[in-house]
Amino acid sequence: MIKKPSIQSAVLYGLLGIALGAQAKNWPAPIKALEAQGVEVMGTFEAPGGLTGYAGMVRQQPLAIYVTSDGKQAIIGSMIDAKGVDLSQEPLSRLVSKPMTEKIWKQLEGSTWIADGVKNAPRIIYTFTDPNCPYCNKFWNDARPWVKAGKVQVRHIMVAVLGPTSPGKAAALLSAPDPQAALTQHGQQHGSGGVKPLAQIPPKVQAQIDANQELMQQLGFSGTPTTLYKDTDGNLQNIQGAPSADMLSRVLGPR
């Protein structure tokens, strides 16, 4: 039995807005049963052997479902041909991973962030950052070689979720005359408290922080840093917490 996905996965993919509601009424009983258990079905595709393929997702992972010709049974998993080729990979990428990446990437671009790195860096990543978060600071420090080499621009989406001074510090960084310079200074002085929090937050800046936090919650994330990046196939991936040494090159690209 497939358990219900986490709120994170349900919301993350639900934001796509491409669920085929009109077709769902005619979907076979096994598909409806899976939907009732939390699987979200994004579309159908042709499959060999008299089967019909359905592209779904659960726990942030694409899921291939194959329904028998009589519509009474469903098989979940990858379909492999005689040469060992995974026939499920292409339709899942096309119907689930690619649309999800495009939708969420646009939302990240439209948020309020502070760029760390050159504008023309070949690689862009986004990370939800609380100014009081020690793991955010660790990631900021770990990313220095890539940022200084001009290989990546890290876009810090400022949120305030960790402590009473987080909103004021986030506001101070966002409203600084040079936010990138302020972020750099904050990163260097994080151990001694970093940027001084604003006593009064301008309404516009507060609205930006609130919108960033709402986006983070909509995507199902609650902790910082949460970093979103595109893998080598161009699909969206995320990692929560400071990436390990082994993960840094996967998130930031070749050093």
C-alpha positions in Angstrom: 0.0 0.0 0.0 1.2 3.5 -0.8 1.2 5.8 2.1 0.0 9.4 1.8 2.9 11.7 0.8 4.1 14.4 3.1 2.6 17.9 3.1 5.8 19.0 1.4 5.4 16.8 -1.6 1.7 17.3 -2.0 2.0 21.1 -2.0 5.2 21.2 -4.0 3.6 19.4 -7.0 0.1 20.7 -6.4 1.5 24.2 -7.2 1.9 23.1 -10.8 -1.8 23.5 -11.5 -1.7 21.0 -14.3 -3.7 18.1 -12.8 -6.0 16.8 -15.5 -9.3 17.1 -13.5 -11.5 16.7 -16.5 -9.9 13.4 -17.4 -9.9 12.2 -13.8 -13.6 11.4 -14.0 -12.9 8.7 -16.6 -9.8 7.3 -15.1 -10.0 3.6 -14.1 -10.7 2.5 -10.5 -7.1 1.7 -9.6 -6.0 5.2 -10.5 -8.8 6.7 -8.4 -7.8 4.5 -5.5 -4.2 5.7 -5.7 -5.4 9.3 -5.8 -7.4 8.7 -2.6 -4.2 7.5 -1.0 -2.3 10.7 -1.9 -0.8 10.0 -5.3 -1.2 13.0 -7.6 -1.6 12.0 -11.3 -0.3 14.4 -13.8 -1.1 12.8 -17.2 -1.0 9.6 -19.3 1.3 8.2 -21.8 1.4 5.2 -24.2 2.9 2.0 -23.0 3.6 -1.4 -24.6 1.9 -4.7 -23.9 -1.6 -3.3 -23.9 -1.0 -1.2 -20.8 -1.8 2.5 -20.3 0.8 4.6 -18.5 0.0 7.2 -15.9 2.6 9.7 -14.7 2.2 10.6 -11.0 4.2 11.7 -8.0 4.5 10.9 -4.3 7.0 12.1 -1.7 8.5 14.5 -4.3 9.3 11.6 -6.6 7.9 10.8 -10.0 5.9 7.6 -10.1 5.1 5.5 -13.1 1.8 3.6 -13.0 0.7 1.0 -15.6 -3.0 0.0 -15.9 -4.0 -3.3 -17.5 -6.2 -3.2 -20.6 -9.3 -4.1 -18.7 -8.7 -1.2 -16.3 -9.0 -3.3 -13.2 -5.4 -3.6 -12.1 -2.4 -1.2 -11.8 1.3 -1.9 -11.6 3.6 0.6 -10.0 7.2 0.9 -11.0 9.6 1.3 -13.9 9.1 -0.6 -17.2 12.3 -2.1 -18.7 12.6 -3.3 -22.2 14.7 -6.3 -23.5 17.8 -4.1 -23.7 17.4 -2.9 -20.1 16.2 0.6 -21.1 13.9 2.3 -18.6 10.8 3.1 -20.6 9.3 5.1 -17.7 12.0 7.7 -17.5 11.1 9.9 -20.5 7.4 10.3 -19.9 8.0 11.0 -16.2 10.5 13.6 -17.0 8.2 15.2 -19.6 5.0 15.1 -17.7 6.2 15.6 -14.1 9.8 16.7 -13.6 10.1 19.3 -16.4 6.8 21.1 -15.7 7.4 21.1 -12.0 10.9 22.6 -12.5 9.6 25.4 -14.8 6.8 26.4 -12.5 8.7 26.5 -9.3 11.8 28.1 -10.8 9.7 31.0 -12.0 8.3 31.4 -8.4 11.8 31.4 -7.0 12.9 34.1 -9.6 10.0 36.2 -8.5 10.8 36.1 -4.9 12.9 38.7 -3.0 16.5 37.5 -2.9 20.0 38.8 -2.4 22.5 37.8 -5.1 25.8 36.3 -3.9 28.1 36.1 -7.0 28.5 37.7 -10.4 25.4 38.4 -12.5 26.6 36.3 -15.5 27.5 33.2 -13.5 26.7 30.1 -15.5 24.9 28.4 -12.6 22.1 29.9 -10.5 20.8 28.3 -7.3 18.3 29.5 -4.7 18.5 29.0 -0.9 16.1 30.0 1.8 18.2 31.8 4.4 17.6 33.0 7.9 20.2 35.5 9.1 20.5 33.8 12.5 20.9 30.3 11.0 24.4 28.9 11.6 24.0 26.2 8.9 23.1 29.0 6.4 26.3 30.7 7.3 28.2 27.4 6.9 26.8 27.0 3.4 27.7 30.6 2.7 31.3 29.9 3.7 31.4 26.6 1.9 30.3 28.2 -1.3 33.1 30.8 -1.4 35.3 29.0 -3.8 32.6 28.7 -6.4 31.2 32.2 -5.9 34.7 33.9 -6.0 35.5 31.9 -9.2 32.4 33.3 -10.9 31.0 29.8 -11.4 27.8 30.2 -9.4 25.4 32.9 -8.2 23.7 31.9 -5.0 20.4 33.8 -4.5 19.5 34.0 -0.8 15.7 34.2 -0.3 15.6 35.9 3.1 13.2 34.6 5.7 12.9 35.0 9.4 12.0 31.8 11.2 14.6 31.2 13.9 14.5 33.9 16.5 13.2 37.3 17.6 16.0 39.2 15.9 15.6 37.3 12.6 13.0 39.7 11.1 15.1 42.8 11.9 18.3 41.3 10.6 16.6 40.1 7.4 15.1 43.5 6.9 18.5 45.2 7.5 20.1 43.0 4.8 17.2 43.5 2.3 17.1 47.3 2.8 20.8 47.9 2.8 22.2 50.3 0.1 24.2 47.4 -1.2 22.5 44.2 -0.1 25.2 41.9 -1.5 27.9 43.7 0.3 25.8 43.7 3.5 25.3 39.9 3.1 29.1 39.4 2.7 29.8 41.4 5.8 27.1 39.5 7.7 28.6 36.2 6.6 32.0 37.2 7.7 30.8 38.5 11.1 28.1 35.9 11.7 29.9 34.4 14.7 29.8 37.7 16.5 26.1 38.4 15.7 26.4 39.7 12.2 24.2 42.5 10.9 22.4 44.7 13.4 18.6 44.2 13.3 16.4 47.1 12.3 14.3 48.3 15.2 11.4 49.2 12.9 10.9 47.3 9.7 9.5 49.2 6.7 6.1 47.8 5.6 7.4 47.1 2.1 10.3 45.1 3.4 8.1 43.2 5.9 5.8 42.3 3.0 8.8 40.9 1.1 9.9 38.8 4.1 6.3 37.5 4.6 6.0 36.6 0.9 9.3 34.7 1.0 8.1 32.8 4.0 4.8 32.0 2.4 6.6 30.7 -0.6 8.8 28.5 1.5 5.7 27.1 3.3 3.8 26.6 0.1 6.7 24.5 -1.2 6.5 22.5 2.0 9.8 23.6 3.6 10.2 24.7 7.1 14.0 24.7 7.9 16.9 26.7 6.7 18.9 26.5 4.6 16.8 24.8 2.0 18.5 25.0 -1.3 17.0 24.4 -4.7 19.0 23.7 -7.8 18.8 22.0 -11.2 20.5 18.7 -11.8 22.4 17.7 -14.9 19.2 16.8 -16.6 17.7 20.2 -15.8 15.3 18.9 -13.2 14.6 20.6 -9.9 16.3 19.2 -6.8 16.4 20.3 -3.3 18.5 19.7 -0.2 17.7 20.8 3.3 20.5 21.8 5.7 24.1 22.7 4.8 25.2 20.4 2.0 27.9 17.9 2.9 31.3 18.1 1.3 30.3 15.3 -1.1 27.1 17.2 -2.1 28.6 20.6 -2.7 29.7 19.8 -6.2 26.3 18.4 -7.0 24.6 21.6 -5.8 27.1 24.2 -6.9 28.5 22.5 -10.0 32.1 21.6 -10.9 34.7 23.4 -8.8 
